[in-house]
Amino acid sequence: WRGGTISAPQGPHGRGPDGYGVLIRNAAEVSVTGALITNAKKSVVLDGASEVTLNDNRFQHYGEDGVIASNTKGLTILRNTFSDQIGKQTECTVAGKITLGVKRRDCVALGGAWVDGYHNDAVQMRNGVADALIAYNKVEGQTQGITQMDTTGDAPLQNIRIEFNTVRTDGYHQITLGACISCSIR
């Protein structure tokens, strides 16, 4: 894919694939170059993919993730810009009244129903991503940066190189690696 604008069918609050700008599942040798990827809950979703290259793209107005990769081998994310994220605060409903930005424990203590908001990541990796190069990207805004966010039972990441990125965010995880074998951050 070269150039153009890519957005999700249902926009930044769409559910499942209707909120994805790009879904690459069980596919190999795919590249997206020079595109504006916008108006999506998840801009690019990679699942079971191999030899994927994302370079020189602009990721804007996404809800949760610019790129989320799971079980992907041979990933290159190069010279992309991640900015202008769309946030969604948590919601707590007590006696029919919705209050935004309430922590789950506080909402539950009030007897309320809690709904999680968005915690954006520019690039999120989990469950066995291997042989990845993430370099020369620019991440700005109200987001987390380049992160590893595994869940229980996920395979570790392996051979991940995060190099020469500029990350200026207000999120907790500017660059985070956890269970990662032969990985480096420069």
NORCORRA-V84083 format. One record per residue. RES is the residue in one small letter. PHI is phi in radians with two decimals (NA if undefined). OMEGA is omega in degrees with one decimal (none if undefined). NEAR is the number of other C-alpha atoms within 8 Angstrom. Layout:
RES:PHI:OMEGA:NEAR
RES:PHI:OMEGA:NEAR
This chain:
w:NA:179.3:5
r:-2.21:174.0:7
g:1.17:177.7:9
g:1.42:179.6:7
t:-2.12:179.3:8
i:-2.12:175.6:10
s:-2.47:-177.9:13
a:-1.42:179.3:17
p:-0.97:-178.0:9
q:-1.87:175.8:10
g:1.35:-171.0:13
p:-1.26:178.5:14
h:-2.05:178.7:9
g:-1.15:-179.2:14
r:-1.72:177.2:7
g:0.99:-176.6:6
p:-1.02:177.0:7
d:-1.17:177.0:10
g:-1.79:-178.7:16
y:-1.68:171.8:18
g:-1.32:-179.4:16
v:-2.38:173.6:10
l:-2.13:176.9:10
i:-2.10:-176.1:10
r:-2.13:177.4:9
n:0.89:179.6:8
a:-2.19:-178.1:9
a:-2.27:174.5:8
e:0.99:179.9:8
v:-2.04:174.5:8
s:-2.36:173.0:9
v:-2.20:-172.6:12
t:-2.29:170.6:12
g:1.18:-178.6:11
a:-1.77:165.6:13
l:-1.68:-179.6:12
i:-1.93:-166.3:14
t:-2.51:172.9:14
n:0.97:179.5:14
a:-2.44:173.1:19
k:-1.20:174.4:16
k:-2.20:-174.0:16
s:-1.18:179.0:18
v:-2.31:178.2:13
v:-1.99:179.0:13
l:-2.03:-179.3:14
d:-2.48:-179.7:12
g:1.20:-177.8:11
a:-1.61:174.6:14
s:-2.53:179.1:12
e:0.92:178.8:11
v:-1.88:177.5:12
t:-2.14:174.4:13
l:-2.10:-178.1:12
n:-2.43:175.8:13
d:1.04:177.9:11
n:-1.78:172.1:14
r:-1.99:177.7:12
f:-1.82:-178.1:14
q:-2.41:174.7:12
h:0.98:175.2:12
y:-1.88:-175.2:17
g:-1.46:-175.1:16
e:-1.90:-173.5:12
d:-2.42:168.6:15
g:-1.23:176.0:14
v:-2.33:170.8:13
i:-2.19:-175.8:12
a:-2.14:176.3:13
s:-2.36:175.3:12
n:0.89:-176.4:13
t:-2.04:-178.4:14
k:-2.08:177.1:12
g:1.27:-176.5:10
l:-1.87:174.9:13
t:-2.14:177.1:12
i:-2.13:-166.2:13
l:-2.35:172.8:13
r:1.01:177.2:11
n:-1.75:175.9:14
t:-2.07:179.1:11
f:-2.06:-177.6:14
s:-2.71:174.2:11
d:0.94:-179.7:10
q:-1.25:177.7:13
i:-1.83:178.7:9
g:-1.58:172.5:11
k:-2.53:-177.6:7
q:-1.30:173.3:9
t:-1.14:178.4:13
e:-2.22:174.3:13
c:-2.17:179.9:16
t:-1.91:177.4:12
v:-2.24:178.6:11
a:0.91:176.6:5
g:1.39:179.8:5
k:-1.83:179.5:7
i:-1.71:175.4:8
t:-2.08:-177.9:8
l:-1.59:172.3:8
g:1.35:-179.3:8
v:-1.58:176.6:10
k:-1.21:-177.4:7
r:-0.96:-176.4:9
r:-1.07:179.6:6
d:-1.23:179.0:8
c:-1.14:179.4:15
v:-1.09:178.6:10
a:-1.07:177.9:7
l:-1.48:-177.7:7
g:1.39:-176.7:7
g:-1.63:173.9:11
a:-1.77:-173.8:9
w:-1.89:175.5:11
v:-2.20:-178.6:7
d:-1.18:174.7:8
g:-1.67:178.2:9
y:-1.69:168.0:10
h:-2.05:-174.4:8
n:-1.09:167.9:13
d:-2.30:173.0:14
a:-1.17:177.3:13
v:-2.30:176.4:12
q:-2.10:177.9:13
m:-2.10:177.2:13
r:-2.82:171.2:16
n:0.89:168.1:12
g:1.41:173.2:12
v:-1.09:-177.0:15
a:-2.45:175.3:13
d:1.00:-178.6:11
a:-2.02:171.5:13
l:-2.11:178.0:12
i:-2.15:-170.1:13
a:-2.50:173.9:12
y:1.03:176.4:11
n:-1.63:178.0:14
k:-2.15:-178.6:11
v:-2.11:179.3:14
e:-2.43:170.6:11
g:2.07:-178.2:10
q:-1.57:-174.6:11
t:-2.72:164.1:13
q:-1.52:-174.1:16
g:-1.62:-176.8:14
i:-1.84:-166.0:12
t:-2.30:167.5:14
q:-1.94:-178.1:10
m:-2.24:-179.2:7
d:-1.33:169.7:8
t:-2.04:-177.6:7
t:-0.93:178.2:4
g:1.62:179.0:4
d:-1.22:174.1:9
a:-1.28:179.6:7
p:-1.20:172.3:11
l:-1.36:-177.0:14
q:-2.57:176.2:12
n:0.98:178.5:12
i:-1.83:175.9:15
r:-2.04:177.0:13
i:-1.98:-170.2:11
e:-2.42:167.1:11
f:0.99:176.7:8
n:-1.62:172.8:11
t:-1.93:-177.0:8
v:-2.19:177.3:9
r:-2.19:-175.4:8
t:-2.35:175.0:12
d:-1.83:-179.8:8
g:-1.37:-178.3:9
y:-1.26:-172.2:5
h:-2.00:177.3:9
q:-1.20:171.0:12
i:-2.46:-175.9:8
t:-2.40:169.2:8
l:-2.22:179.4:7
g:-2.06:179.1:5
a:-1.34:-173.3:6
c:-2.35:-176.7:11
i:-1.71:179.2:9
s:0.97:-177.4:7
c:-2.04:179.5:9
s:-2.56:174.1:9
i:-2.18:178.8:6
r:-2.25:none:6
